[in-house]
C-alpha cells in the first residue's frame, strides 16, 4: 500500500496564506502524556497490515541481570489522581529533579468544585514521587501552559494559575528558586495568554503577552511587571536582550490577515523602540537571521526581507514571491545558512521547493524540488543532529508516491536512502530503498515517534520506516543507522517508543500498542544490532510514553502509563529503571575506536570523509563494548582541512547541475540575461563562473572556479529595505528635531544622487553586456532597463519604497 497525494486531499491546508518562519519545536525539558477516561477504552485498535521483511536480533537476559534490574526498578502508583494528562518538566541539568503536573482535559464548574490539579516532585530521576500540591496551596494550574522551567542549570520554575479571567483583575503565578521545594505566589496586573518565556541565557528576564494583547516585561523573575506595548501579536528574543515583536496599528482590525502589522525592536526592556518594518504579515528569528514577509504594493504577492544585523538593515531575499494560496517556511537554520521552503503555485499543491541561502541569508539557491509539505502544515524535514551536514526529508513524486531523500552536505545534493542490508525488498519492487516516516506519519497516528538523533551520540539515528518503491502506510518498523544515515539496519519489528541513554551507549525501546497493555522494555548496547528484553512489572500497563533527562547523559528511563485501579478507574503509574547498576564497568581506552565520519565506502581515499572542506575523526564507543560512558563523557573529534573540489561549491544563479554530474552548466532560460542588485549600498552588475562556495565550507586550495571578470560596483544609495526610511528610535522631541533637519539635508542630496544614477543607468542599459541572472528563482520582475525608464511608482531596483500608508495595502 503506497501513499499518494489523495492521503492529504481531505485535510484543510492550515498554513495557506501564512508564513512559518520558525517551526515549533517541543521544549526538550517538557513532555505531556495523556490517557483516556478508562484504561480499557482505547481510541482504536491496532489494524496494522503487511509484514516486516527482516528478523530482529534478540538475545536472552540472564537470570542474574534480570535480578539486578528488578532490584533497581522503582514503581510509583498515583492513587486517587483523576487527572487526564501528566506534564513532566525537568528542572536544571543533572539535578535529577522532575516536576509532574496532573490536570484535567477541560474546565467546568464541577472542576473547580470537586476536581483537582496536583503537583508531584521527584529529586532522584523519577525513582520516587511526592505530592507537593500543598506547597502551592492546591492552586489550579493551567493545563496548556501551566509549568515552565528556566534554561540551563538554574533551578527557577514558574507555575501559571488557571483563574476565571472574567472574575479577577489579574492572574497569579507561583515562582520557585529552589527547583520546586518552595513556591512564592505573585499577583499579576494582567492575565497571561500564553506560557511565560524565559530569556534564553538569563532566567530573571521574563516576557509574556496578556489576553488583551499587551506585552509585559519582568526584570526580577516575576516579582514586578510593566506593560511596554499594546496590540502585540507575537514576539521573540534576538541577540542579547534584544526583543522583536509585531503589533497592530491602533484601531486596526485583523491586521495580521491583511498584512498591516508593524515589526518593532527594543533593546532596553521597552524604554525605547525602533520600527524595523511596516505592513508585514509574519516574522521570525533563527540562527541570527531576522525574517519578515511583506506586500510591497497593493495586489502584489508577498516577498521576504532578511536582516543579519538585528534589524538595522533589511534586504530583499532573492526568492520567488508567493500569493495568498502559498506560504514560506524556514525549515532550519544556523549562523551560516538557512533552509527555506517556498510553496509551489496553486492551491493544495502540498509540495514546494527547498532553497539554501548564502551566509547573509539573502541569495538563495535551489536545493530540492517537489519537497513534501502537507495540508496539516507538517514537514518531514529533519536535521540529523548526530552528524554535521545531514538532513532527511520526503519528496512527492509526479506519480503521487512519497519517497525519502537524504543530504550529507547541507542540501548541496540529495540522494535516496540505501536499502538496509538485512531487509528484503518487496516483490515487484523496481526502486527499492528505505523510506523514513516523519511529521506526517506522526500526526496521522501511523508512527508513535519522530526520527531521533542526539549530538552526543555520534552518527546514531533511529527512525520508523519502510522498504520499497515509496513510503508505505502499512505497519512501520524501526531502523537504525550508526554512521549518520549512509547505511541502515532493520532493528525492531512494529511501532515502538525509543530513547537514547548514556551518550549512545544504551538504547531502550518499548512496543507501542493501542489496544493492549505492556510489561517489558527492550534495550541494546550495540547501537540496535541486537536486543535484550526485561520484564519490569507483573502488572501490565497501558503505555503513555517514555521520559528521560534531556541530553542523553542519564542511564535512567521512566515508563509512564496507567492501569485499572481497585475501583476500575485508571490509575497513573510511573516505572523508572536504572541501568547504571547493570552496566557497572566504566569504559576504558580499549573500548573506543577512531572513526572517520562521512566515509562513502567507495570514494577516493584522498577525499573520503571530506565534507564542507574538512575531515572529522571521532573517538567513539565500539559496538561490542558493553560499558558505561558516564556523565563526564565528552565527544572527542579531530579536524583537518581538505583540498577544494566541485563538491565544495553550489551552482550559482543562472546555473544548474545535470543529474549525476558535479559540473554547473548555464541554464538555457537565462542565457544572455542580466540582473543587477543593490547590496550594502552598492549596485552590483555581477559576473559569475557558475559556482559559489557552500556557506561554512573550510576547504583549502584544490579546485578554484574561474575569477569573475568585468564586475563593477556603483553607489546605489539606500539598501533595498522595505523600511529604510522608517527605521527609527522613538526618543525625545529635541532629538526628533535634529533628525528631521538631518533628514531634509539627506533627502536633497539623495534626490540629486538619484537623478545622476538614473541618467547613468539609462546609458549603461544600452552598453552593458549580459552577465548575470537569478536562474531558477523565477523572480517576477521585468528587465531593469525597462522598469527604470517607465516606472512612475517610486520603484528603485525593483523594490517598492515603503512610504505608503496602511490604507494603500487594503485589499
C-alpha positions in Angstrom: 0.0 0.0 0.0 1.5 3.3 -1.1 0.7 6.8 -0.1 -0.4 9.2 -2.8 -1.5 12.8 -2.8 -5.0 11.7 -2.0 -3.9 11.0 1.5 -4.0 14.7 2.2 -6.9 15.6 0.0 -9.5 15.8 2.8 -7.3 17.9 5.1 -7.5 21.7 5.0 -4.2 23.4 4.4 -3.9 25.3 7.7 -0.9 27.3 6.7 -2.3 28.7 3.4 -1.5 32.4 3.2 0.8 32.2 6.2 4.5 32.1 6.7 6.0 29.7 9.2 9.4 31.3 9.8 10.3 29.2 12.8 8.8 25.7 13.1 7.5 25.0 16.6 9.8 22.6 18.4 8.9 20.9 21.6 10.7 22.0 24.6 13.2 19.2 25.4 12.6 19.7 29.1 8.8 19.2 29.0 6.7 16.4 27.7 3.0 15.7 28.2 1.3 12.3 28.4 -2.5 11.8 28.1 -4.9 8.9 28.8 -8.5 8.1 28.0 -11.2 8.1 30.6 -10.9 4.3 31.3 -7.9 2.1 30.8 -9.7 -0.5 28.8 -11.4 2.0 26.5 -9.0 2.8 23.6 -9.3 5.1 20.7 -8.9 2.4 18.1 -7.4 -1.0 17.8 -4.2 -2.0 16.1 -5.0 -2.7 12.5 -1.5 -2.9 11.0 -1.2 -4.8 7.8 1.9 -6.0 6.0 4.8 -7.9 7.4 8.4 -6.9 8.2 11.0 -8.4 5.8 13.7 -8.9 8.3 14.3 -10.8 11.6 15.0 -8.8 14.7 18.0 -10.0 16.7 17.2 -11.0 20.2 19.5 -12.3 23.0 18.2 -13.7 26.3 18.6 -11.8 29.5 20.4 -13.8 32.1 18.6 -14.5 35.5 21.3 -12.5 37.2 20.8 -9.5 35.0 17.1 -9.8 35.4 17.5 -9.8 39.2 19.9 -6.7 39.1 17.4 -4.7 37.0 14.5 -5.7 39.2 16.3 -4.5 42.3 16.8 -1.1 40.6 13.3 -0.8 39.2 11.0 1.7 41.0 7.3 1.9 40.6 5.0 4.7 41.7 1.3 4.5 41.6 -0.5 7.8 41.7 -3.6 6.6 43.6 -6.7 8.7 43.5 -5.4 11.1 40.8 -8.2 11.9 38.4 -6.1 13.9 36.0 -6.4 13.1 32.3 -2.9 14.3 31.4 0.6 14.4 33.0 3.0 17.1 32.1 6.7 16.3 33.1 9.3 19.1 33.3 13.0 18.5 34.1 14.4 21.3 36.3 18.1 22.1 36.0 20.8 20.0 34.4 22.0 16.9 36.3 19.8 17.7 39.3 17.5 14.7 39.0 14.5 16.9 39.7 11.3 16.3 37.9 8.0 18.1 38.4 4.8 16.4 37.2 1.7 18.4 36.8 -1.6 16.4 36.7 -4.5 18.2 35.1 -8.0 17.5 33.7 -8.6 17.8 30.0 -11.3 20.5 30.3 -12.6 23.0 32.8 -16.1 23.2 34.2 -18.0 24.3 37.3 -17.6 20.8 38.7 -13.9 21.0 38.1 -13.4 24.0 40.4 -15.8 22.4 42.9 -14.6 18.8 43.1 -11.9 18.3 40.5 -8.2 18.8 41.2 -4.8 19.5 39.7 -1.9 18.0 41.5 1.8 18.7 41.5 4.4 16.0 42.2 8.1 16.2 42.6 11.0 13.8 42.3 14.6 14.5 43.2 16.0 11.1 42.2 15.4 10.9 38.5 11.9 9.6 38.9 12.5 6.7 41.2 10.1 8.2 43.7 7.5 11.0 43.6 5.9 13.1 46.3 2.7 15.0 46.2 3.6 18.7 46.9 0.3 20.2 46.0 0.2 21.7 49.4 3.3 23.8 48.5 1.1 25.7 46.0 -2.0 25.8 48.3 -3.7 23.3 45.9 -4.0 26.1 43.3 -5.5 25.2 40.0 -2.7 25.3 37.3 -3.2 25.9 33.6 -3.2 22.7 31.6 -1.8 24.1 28.3 1.0 26.3 29.7 1.0 25.8 33.4 4.6 24.9 34.1 7.9 26.4 32.8 11.5 25.8 33.8 14.4 28.1 33.4 17.2 27.4 30.8 20.4 25.5 31.6 21.5 24.9 35.2 19.3 27.4 37.1 16.5 25.9 39.2 13.9 28.5 38.6 10.3 27.3 38.0 7.1 29.2 37.1 3.6 27.8 37.5 0.7 29.7 35.9 -2.6 29.5 37.8 -5.8 28.8 36.0 -8.2 31.5 37.1 -11.5 32.7 35.5 -10.3 35.9 33.9 -13.9 37.3 33.9 -13.9 37.3 37.7 -10.4 38.6 38.6 -8.5 41.7 37.6 -5.2 39.7 37.0 -3.7 36.3 37.1 -1.5 34.6 39.6 1.9 32.8 39.1 3.9 30.8 41.6 7.6 31.1 41.4 10.3 28.9 42.8 14.1 29.5 43.1 14.9 26.1 44.5 13.7 23.6 41.9 10.2 23.4 43.4 10.9 22.9 47.1 9.2 26.1 47.9 6.9 28.5 45.9 6.0 32.2 46.2 2.6 33.4 45.0 2.7 36.6 42.8 -0.4 38.6 41.8 -0.2 39.8 38.2 -1.7 43.0 36.8 -2.8 41.1 33.7 -4.0 37.6 32.6 -1.3 35.7 30.6 -2.5 34.4 27.2 0.5 32.0 26.8 3.4 30.5 28.7 5.7 33.0 30.3 9.0 33.0 28.3 12.4 33.0 30.0 15.4 34.7 28.4 17.5 32.0 26.8 20.5 33.0 29.0 19.3 34.9 32.0 16.2 33.5 33.6 15.4 36.6 35.7 14.2 38.3 32.5 10.7 37.3 31.6 8.2 38.3 28.9 4.6 37.4 28.0 1.6 38.5 26.1 -1.6 39.1 28.0 -5.1 38.2 26.9 -5.7 41.8 25.8 -2.6 41.7 23.6 -0.3 43.7 26.0 3.4 42.9 26.0 4.6 42.6 29.6 8.2 42.5 31.0 9.7 41.4 34.3 13.4 42.0 35.1 13.3 40.4 38.5 11.9 36.9 37.9 8.3 37.8 38.0 8.2 39.9 41.2 7.2 43.0 39.3 5.8 43.6 35.9 5.5 46.5 33.5 3.5 46.8 30.2 5.7 48.1 27.5 3.4 47.9 24.4 -0.2 47.3 23.3 -1.7 45.4 20.5 1.1 42.9 20.3 0.7 39.7 18.2 4.0 37.7 18.5 7.5 38.2 19.9 10.9 36.5 20.0 14.2 37.1 21.7 17.1 38.2 19.5 20.7 38.5 20.4 21.5 39.7 23.9 18.5 41.4 25.4 17.1 42.4 22.0 13.4 41.6 21.7 11.4 41.7 18.4 7.6 41.9 18.3 4.9 42.6 15.9 2.0 44.9 16.7 -1.2 46.2 15.2 -1.6 49.9 14.3 -4.1 51.4 16.8 -7.7 50.8 15.8 -6.8 48.3 13.0 -8.9 45.2 12.7 -7.4 41.9 11.5 -4.0 43.5 10.8 -2.2 40.1 10.6 -4.5 38.8 8.0 -4.3 42.0 6.0 -0.5 42.3 6.2 -0.7 45.5 8.2 1.4 44.6 11.3 4.4 46.7 12.4 7.7 45.0 13.3 9.4 46.7 16.2 12.5 46.2 18.3 13.5 47.1 21.9 17.0 46.7 23.3 16.4 48.3 26.7 13.3 46.5 28.1 10.8 48.8 26.5 12.3 52.2 27.3 12.7 52.9 23.6 11.6 51.2 20.4 12.8 51.0 16.8 10.4 50.4 13.9 12.0 47.7 11.8 9.3 47.3 9.1 5.7 48.2 8.3 2.9 46.3 6.6 4.2 42.9 7.4 2.4 39.5 7.7 4.8 37.5 9.9 8.3 37.5 11.2 10.8 35.1 12.7 14.3 34.9 14.1 16.6 31.9 13.7 20.4 31.5 13.6 21.0 35.2 13.9 18.7 36.0 10.9 15.6 38.1 11.2 12.9 37.4 8.6 9.7 39.1 7.7 7.2 38.8 4.8 5.6 41.8 3.3 3.4 43.0 0.4 5.4 45.7 -1.4 2.3 47.2 -3.0 -1.4 46.6 -3.3 -2.3 43.4 -5.1 1.3 42.1 -5.2 2.4 38.7 -3.8 4.4 38.5 -0.6 8.1 38.7 -0.5 10.8 38.0 2.1 13.1 40.5 3.7 16.1 39.4 5.8 18.4 41.1 8.3 21.6 39.7 9.7 22.3 42.7 12.0 19.4 42.6 14.4 17.1 44.5 12.1 19.3 47.5 11.4 19.2 46.8 7.7 16.6 44.6 5.8 17.4 43.3 2.4 15.1 41.6 0.0 15.8 37.8 -0.2 16.2 36.6 -3.8 13.3 34.1 -3.6 10.1 33.6 -5.6 7.2 35.7 -4.3 4.2 33.9 -3.0 0.4 34.5 -3.3 -2.2 34.1 -0.7 -2.6 30.4 -1.7 1.1 29.8 -0.9 3.5 30.2 2.0 7.1 30.4 3.1 8.6 28.2 5.9 12.0 28.3 7.4 12.9 24.7 7.9 16.1 25.0 9.7 19.0 27.4 10.1 22.2 28.4 12.0 24.7 31.2 11.8 25.9 30.1 8.4 22.8 29.5 6.3 19.1 29.0 6.1 16.8 26.3 4.6 13.7 27.9 3.2 10.6 26.1 1.8 8.7 28.0 -0.8 5.3 26.6 -1.7 4.6 25.8 -5.3 2.0 28.0 -7.1 -1.6 26.9 -7.0 -4.0 25.7 -4.3 -3.5 22.5 -2.4 -0.3 21.5 -4.2 1.2 20.0 -1.0 4.7 20.5 -2.2 7.3 23.2 -3.0 11.0 23.9 -3.4 13.7 24.0 -0.7 16.2 26.8 -1.1 19.5 27.2 0.7 20.9 30.7 1.5 24.3 32.3 1.4 25.9 33.4 4.6 23.9 36.6 4.5 20.5 34.9 4.2 19.8 36.9 1.1 20.9 35.0 -2.0 19.3 31.6 -2.3 20.0 28.5 -4.5 17.5 25.8 -5.4 18.2 22.7 -3.3 15.3 20.2 -3.7 12.2 20.3 -5.8 8.8 18.8 -5.0 9.5 18.9 -1.3 6.5 17.5 0.6 4.7 20.0 2.8 1.3 18.5 3.7 -2.1 20.0 4.2 -1.9 19.9 8.0 1.2 22.1 8.0 3.6 19.3 8.7 7.0 18.9 7.0 9.2 15.8 7.3 12.4 17.9 7.1 14.7 16.6 9.8 18.1 17.7 10.9 20.2 14.6 11.9 22.0 16.2 14.9 24.3 13.3 15.5 26.4 14.2 12.4 27.1 17.6 10.8 25.6 18.4 7.4 23.0 15.6 7.4 19.3 16.3 6.6 16.4 13.9 5.9 13.1 14.7 4.3 10.4 13.4 1.9 9.5 14.5 -1.6 6.3 14.0 -3.6 6.9 12.3 -7.0 4.9 13.3 -10.0 3.1 9.9 -9.8 1.9 10.7 -6.3 4.3 8.5 -4.4 6.3 9.8 -1.5 10.0 8.9 -1.3 12.6 9.7 1.3 15.9 11.6 0.4 18.9 12.4 2.4 21.6 15.1 2.1 25.1 14.8 3.6 26.3 18.2 2.6 23.7 20.7 3.9 21.4 20.4 0.9 24.0 20.5 -1.8 23.0 17.1 -3.2 20.1 14.8 -2.2 20.0 11.0 -2.7 17.7 8.2 -1.9 18.4 6.2 1.2 20.3 2.9 0.8 18.3 -0.3 1.5 19.3 -1.9 4.8 21.5 -5.0 4.3 19.3 -7.3 6.4 16.0 -6.4 4.8 14.5 -8.0 1.7 12.7 -5.9 -1.0 9.0 -6.5 -1.7 8.1 -8.5 -4.8 7.8 -6.5 -8.0 9.8 -3.6 -6.4 11.6 -1.6 -9.1 13.3 1.1 -6.9 13.9 -0.5 -3.6 15.0 2.0 -0.9 14.4 2.8 2.7 11.8 5.5 3.3 11.6 7.3 6.7 8.4 8.3 8.4 8.3 11.9 9.7 5.9 14.5 10.9 3.1 13.5 8.5 3.1 9.9 9.8 3.4 11.0 13.4 0.5 13.5 13.0 -1.6 10.8 11.3 -1.0 8.3 14.1 0.9 5.9 11.8 4.1 6.2 14.0 4.3 7.0 17.7 7.7 8.8 17.3 9.7 11.1 15.0 13.2 10.2 13.9 15.7 10.5 16.8 19.3 11.7 17.0 21.4 13.4 19.6 24.7 15.4 19.3 26.4 13.3 22.0 25.6 10.0 20.2 27.8 10.4 17.2 26.3 9.0 14.0 23.3 7.4 15.7 19.9 7.7 14.0 16.7 5.8 15.0 13.6 6.1 12.9 10.4 4.3 11.7 10.4 3.4 8.1 9.5 1.0 5.3 11.4 -0.6 2.4 10.1 -0.5 -1.1 9.4 1.8 -4.1 7.9 4.5 -1.8 6.9 5.1 1.8 4.1 2.8 2.9 1.2 3.4 5.3 1.4 -0.3 6.3 2.9 -1.4 9.6 6.1 0.6 10.1 9.3 -0.9 11.6 12.2 0.6 13.4 15.5 1.1 11.6 18.8 2.4 12.9 22.0 3.9 11.4 25.3 4.2 13.1 27.0 6.3 10.5 24.7 9.3 10.2 22.4 7.7 7.5 24.8 6.2 5.0 23.9 2.6 6.0 20.8 1.3 7.8 19.8 -1.8 9.7 16.3 -3.3 10.3 16.3 -3.5 14.1 12.8 -3.8 15.6 9.5 -5.0 14.0 6.5 -2.9 14.5 6.0 0.6 16.1 8.0 1.5 19.2 8.8 4.3 21.5 12.6 4.7 21.9 15.2 6.7 23.7 18.9 7.2 23.7 20.8 7.0 27.0 24.4 7.2 28.1 25.5 9.2 25.1 24.5 6.4 22.7 26.0 3.6 24.7 22.5 2.4 25.5 19.2 2.4 23.6 15.9 1.5 25.1 12.6 0.8 23.3 9.0 -0.2 24.2 6.4 -1.6 21.9 3.7 0.9 21.1 0.2 -0.8 21.2 -3.1 0.9 21.0 -5.3 -1.9 22.3 -3.2 -3.9 24.8 -1.0 -3.4 27.8 2.8 -3.9 28.0 5.0 -5.2 30.8 8.5 -5.3 29.2 11.2 -3.0 27.8 13.9 -3.8 25.2 17.5 -2.4 25.5 20.6 -2.6 23.3 24.2 -1.8 23.9 25.4 -2.3 20.3 23.5 0.6 18.5 20.4 -1.6 17.9 22.1 -4.6 16.3 20.7 -6.9 18.9 18.2 -6.5 21.8 17.5 -7.9 25.3 14.1 -7.9 26.9 13.4 -7.0 30.5 10.1 -7.7 32.2 9.8 -4.7 34.5 6.4 -5.5 36.1 4.0 -8.3 36.8 1.0 -5.8 36.4 0.9 -4.6 32.8 0.1 -1.0 32.0 -1.3 0.9 29.0 1.7 2.8 27.7 1.5 6.7 27.6 5.2 7.5 27.0 8.9 7.4 27.9 10.7 10.1 29.8 14.5 10.6 30.3 16.6 13.6 31.2 17.5 15.7 28.2 21.0 15.4 26.9 21.3 11.6 26.9 23.8 11.6 29.8 21.5 9.7 32.1 21.0 5.9 32.4 17.5 6.2 33.9 14.4 5.7 31.9 10.9 6.3 33.1 7.9 4.5 31.6 4.6 6.3 32.2 1.2 4.6 31.7 -1.9 3.7 33.6 -3.8 0.6 34.6 -7.3 0.0 36.2 -7.3 0.7 39.9 -9.3 -1.1 42.6 -12.4 0.9 41.7 -11.9 0.2 37.9 -10.8 3.8 37.4 -7.5 4.4 35.5 -4.5 5.0 37.8 -1.4 6.7 36.6 1.8 4.6 37.0 5.5 5.6 36.6 8.1 2.9 36.4 11.8 4.0 36.5 14.6 1.7 35.6 18.2 2.4 36.5 20.6 0.7 34.1 23.7 2.1 35.8 23.8 -0.9 38.1 23.7 -3.3 35.1 26.5 -1.6 33.1 28.8 -1.1 36.0 32.1 -1.0 34.1 33.4 2.4 33.1 34.6 2.4 29.5 38.3 2.4 29.1 40.6 3.4 26.2 40.3 -0.1 24.8 36.5 0.4 24.3 36.9 3.3 21.9 37.9 3.4 18.3 38.8 6.3 15.9 36.0 6.7 13.3 36.2 8.9 10.2 32.8 10.4 9.6 31.2 10.7 6.1 33.1 7.8 4.6 31.3 6.8 1.4 33.0 3.4 1.3 33.7 3.6 -2.5 35.2 7.0 -2.9 38.8 8.2 -3.4 40.9 7.7 -0.2 42.2 11.2 -0.6 38.8 12.8 -0.4 37.0 10.1 1.6 35.4 11.7 4.6 35.8 15.3 3.3 32.6 17.3 3.9 32.3 21.0 3.7 36.0 21.3 3.3 37.4 19.2 6.1 37.6 15.6 7.6 36.4 14.9 11.0 37.6 11.9 13.0 35.7 10.9 16.2 36.6 8.8 19.2 33.5 6.7 19.7 32.5 3.6 21.5 32.9 0.2 19.9 29.6 -1.5 19.2 30.6 -4.6 21.1 31.8 -2.8 24.2 29.2 -3.1 26.9 30.3 -0.4 29.3 29.3 3.0 30.6 30.3 6.3 29.0 29.2 8.1 32.1 28.1 11.7 32.8 31.6 13.0 32.2 31.7 11.8 28.6 32.6 14.4 26.0 32.5 13.9 22.3 36.1 13.9 21.1 36.9 14.9 17.5 39.9 15.9 15.3 39.6 18.0 12.2 41.8 18.6 9.2 41.2 20.6 6.0 40.7 19.1 2.6 41.5 20.3 -0.9 38.7 22.1 -2.6 36.7 20.1 -5.2 33.5 20.9 -7.1 31.6 19.3 -4.2 32.5 22.2 -2.0 30.6 24.6 -4.4 27.0 25.1 -5.1 25.7 26.1 -8.5 25.3 29.9 -8.7 22.3 31.7 -10.1 21.7 31.0 -13.7 23.4 27.6 -13.5 22.3 24.1 -12.7 23.7 20.6 -12.3 22.8 17.7 -14.5 21.7 14.6 -12.7 24.8 12.5 -11.6 27.1 15.4 -12.5 29.0 18.0 -10.5 29.5 20.4 -13.3 27.5 23.6 -13.2 26.1 24.5 -16.6 24.3 27.6 -17.7 20.5 27.4 -17.6 19.2 27.9 -21.1 16.2 30.1 -19.9 18.6 32.7 -18.5 21.3 32.9 -21.2 22.1 36.4 -22.4 20.2 38.0 -19.5 21.5 40.2 -16.7 20.4 41.1 -13.2 21.6 43.9 -11.1 21.0 44.0 -7.3 21.6 46.6 -4.6 23.5 45.2 -1.7 25.2 47.2 1.1 24.6 50.4 -0.7 26.3 49.4 -4.0 24.7 48.4 -7.3 26.4 45.3 -8.5 26.5 44.1 -12.1 27.6 40.6 -11.3 29.6 38.1 -13.4 29.8 34.5 -12.3 31.7 31.4 -13.2 28.6 29.3 -12.1 29.9 28.2 -8.7 29.8 29.6 -5.2 31.3 28.0 -2.1 28.8 26.4 0.3 28.4 28.5 3.5 30.6 27.2 6.3 32.9 25.2 3.9 36.5 25.3 5.0 38.4 23.6 2.1 41.8 24.9 1.0 43.5 25.0 -2.4 42.5 22.5 -5.0 39.6 23.3 -7.4 39.1 27.0 -7.9 36.3 28.4 -10.2 37.4 31.0 -12.8 37.6 34.5 -11.4 34.7 36.7 -12.4 35.6 39.3 -15.0 34.3 42.8 -15.7 32.3 43.1 -12.5 31.7 46.7 -11.5 30.1 48.4 -8.5 28.3 51.7 -8.2 26.8 53.6 -5.3 23.1 53.0 -5.3 22.3 54.9 -2.1 19.9 53.2 0.4 19.8 49.5 1.0 17.0 47.6 -0.6 15.0 47.6 2.6 11.2 47.9 2.8 11.6 50.4 5.6 15.0 52.0 5.3 13.4 55.4 5.8 11.1 54.1 8.5 13.7 52.6 10.8 13.8 54.9 13.8 14.0 55.0 17.5 11.3 56.8 19.5 13.2 59.3 21.6 12.9 62.8 23.0 11.4 65.8 20.9 14.8 67.6 20.7 16.4 64.5 19.1 13.5 64.3 16.7 14.0 67.9 15.5 17.7 67.1 14.9 16.7 64.0 13.0 14.2 66.0 10.8 16.8 68.6 9.9 19.4 66.0 9.0 16.8 64.0 7.0 15.9 67.1 5.0 19.5 67.7 4.1 19.9 64.0 3.2 16.8 63.9 1.1 18.1 66.9 -1.0 21.4 65.1 -1.6 19.6 61.8 -2.3 17.4 63.4 -5.0 20.5 64.8 -6.7 22.3 61.5 -6.5 19.3 59.5 -7.7 18.9 61.8 -10.8 22.6 61.2 -11.7 22.2 57.4 -11.1 19.1 57.2 -13.3 20.7 59.1 -16.1 23.8 56.9 -15.8 21.8 53.7 -15.7 19.9 54.6 -18.9 23.2 54.9 -20.7 24.6 51.7 -19.2 21.5 49.7 -20.0 22.3 50.2 -23.7 26.0 49.4 -23.3 26.4 46.8 -20.6 27.0 43.2 -21.8 24.7 40.4 -20.5 26.4 38.9 -17.4 24.2 37.6 -14.6 20.7 36.3 -13.9 19.0 34.7 -10.8 18.3 31.5 -12.7 15.8 29.1 -11.1 14.4 31.6 -8.6 11.8 32.8 -11.2 11.6 36.4 -9.9 8.5 38.2 -11.3 10.4 41.3 -12.4 10.9 42.8 -15.8 14.3 43.8 -17.2 15.6 46.6 -15.1 16.3 48.9 -18.1 12.5 48.8 -18.9 11.4 49.3 -15.3 13.6 52.3 -14.7 12.5 54.1 -17.7 8.8 53.5 -17.4 8.3 53.3 -13.7 6.3 56.1 -12.0 5.5 54.5 -8.7 8.8 55.1 -6.8 10.5 51.7 -7.5 14.3 51.6 -7.4 16.0 48.4 -8.5 12.6 46.7 -8.5 11.9 47.4 -4.8 8.9 49.4 -3.7 9.6 52.4 -1.5 7.6 51.8 1.8 6.3 55.3 2.5 2.8 54.1 1.6 0.1 54.4 4.3 -1.6 51.3 5.7 -4.7 52.1 3.7 -2.9 51.7 0.5 -2.4 48.0 1.2 -6.1 47.2 2.0 -7.4 44.6 -0.4 
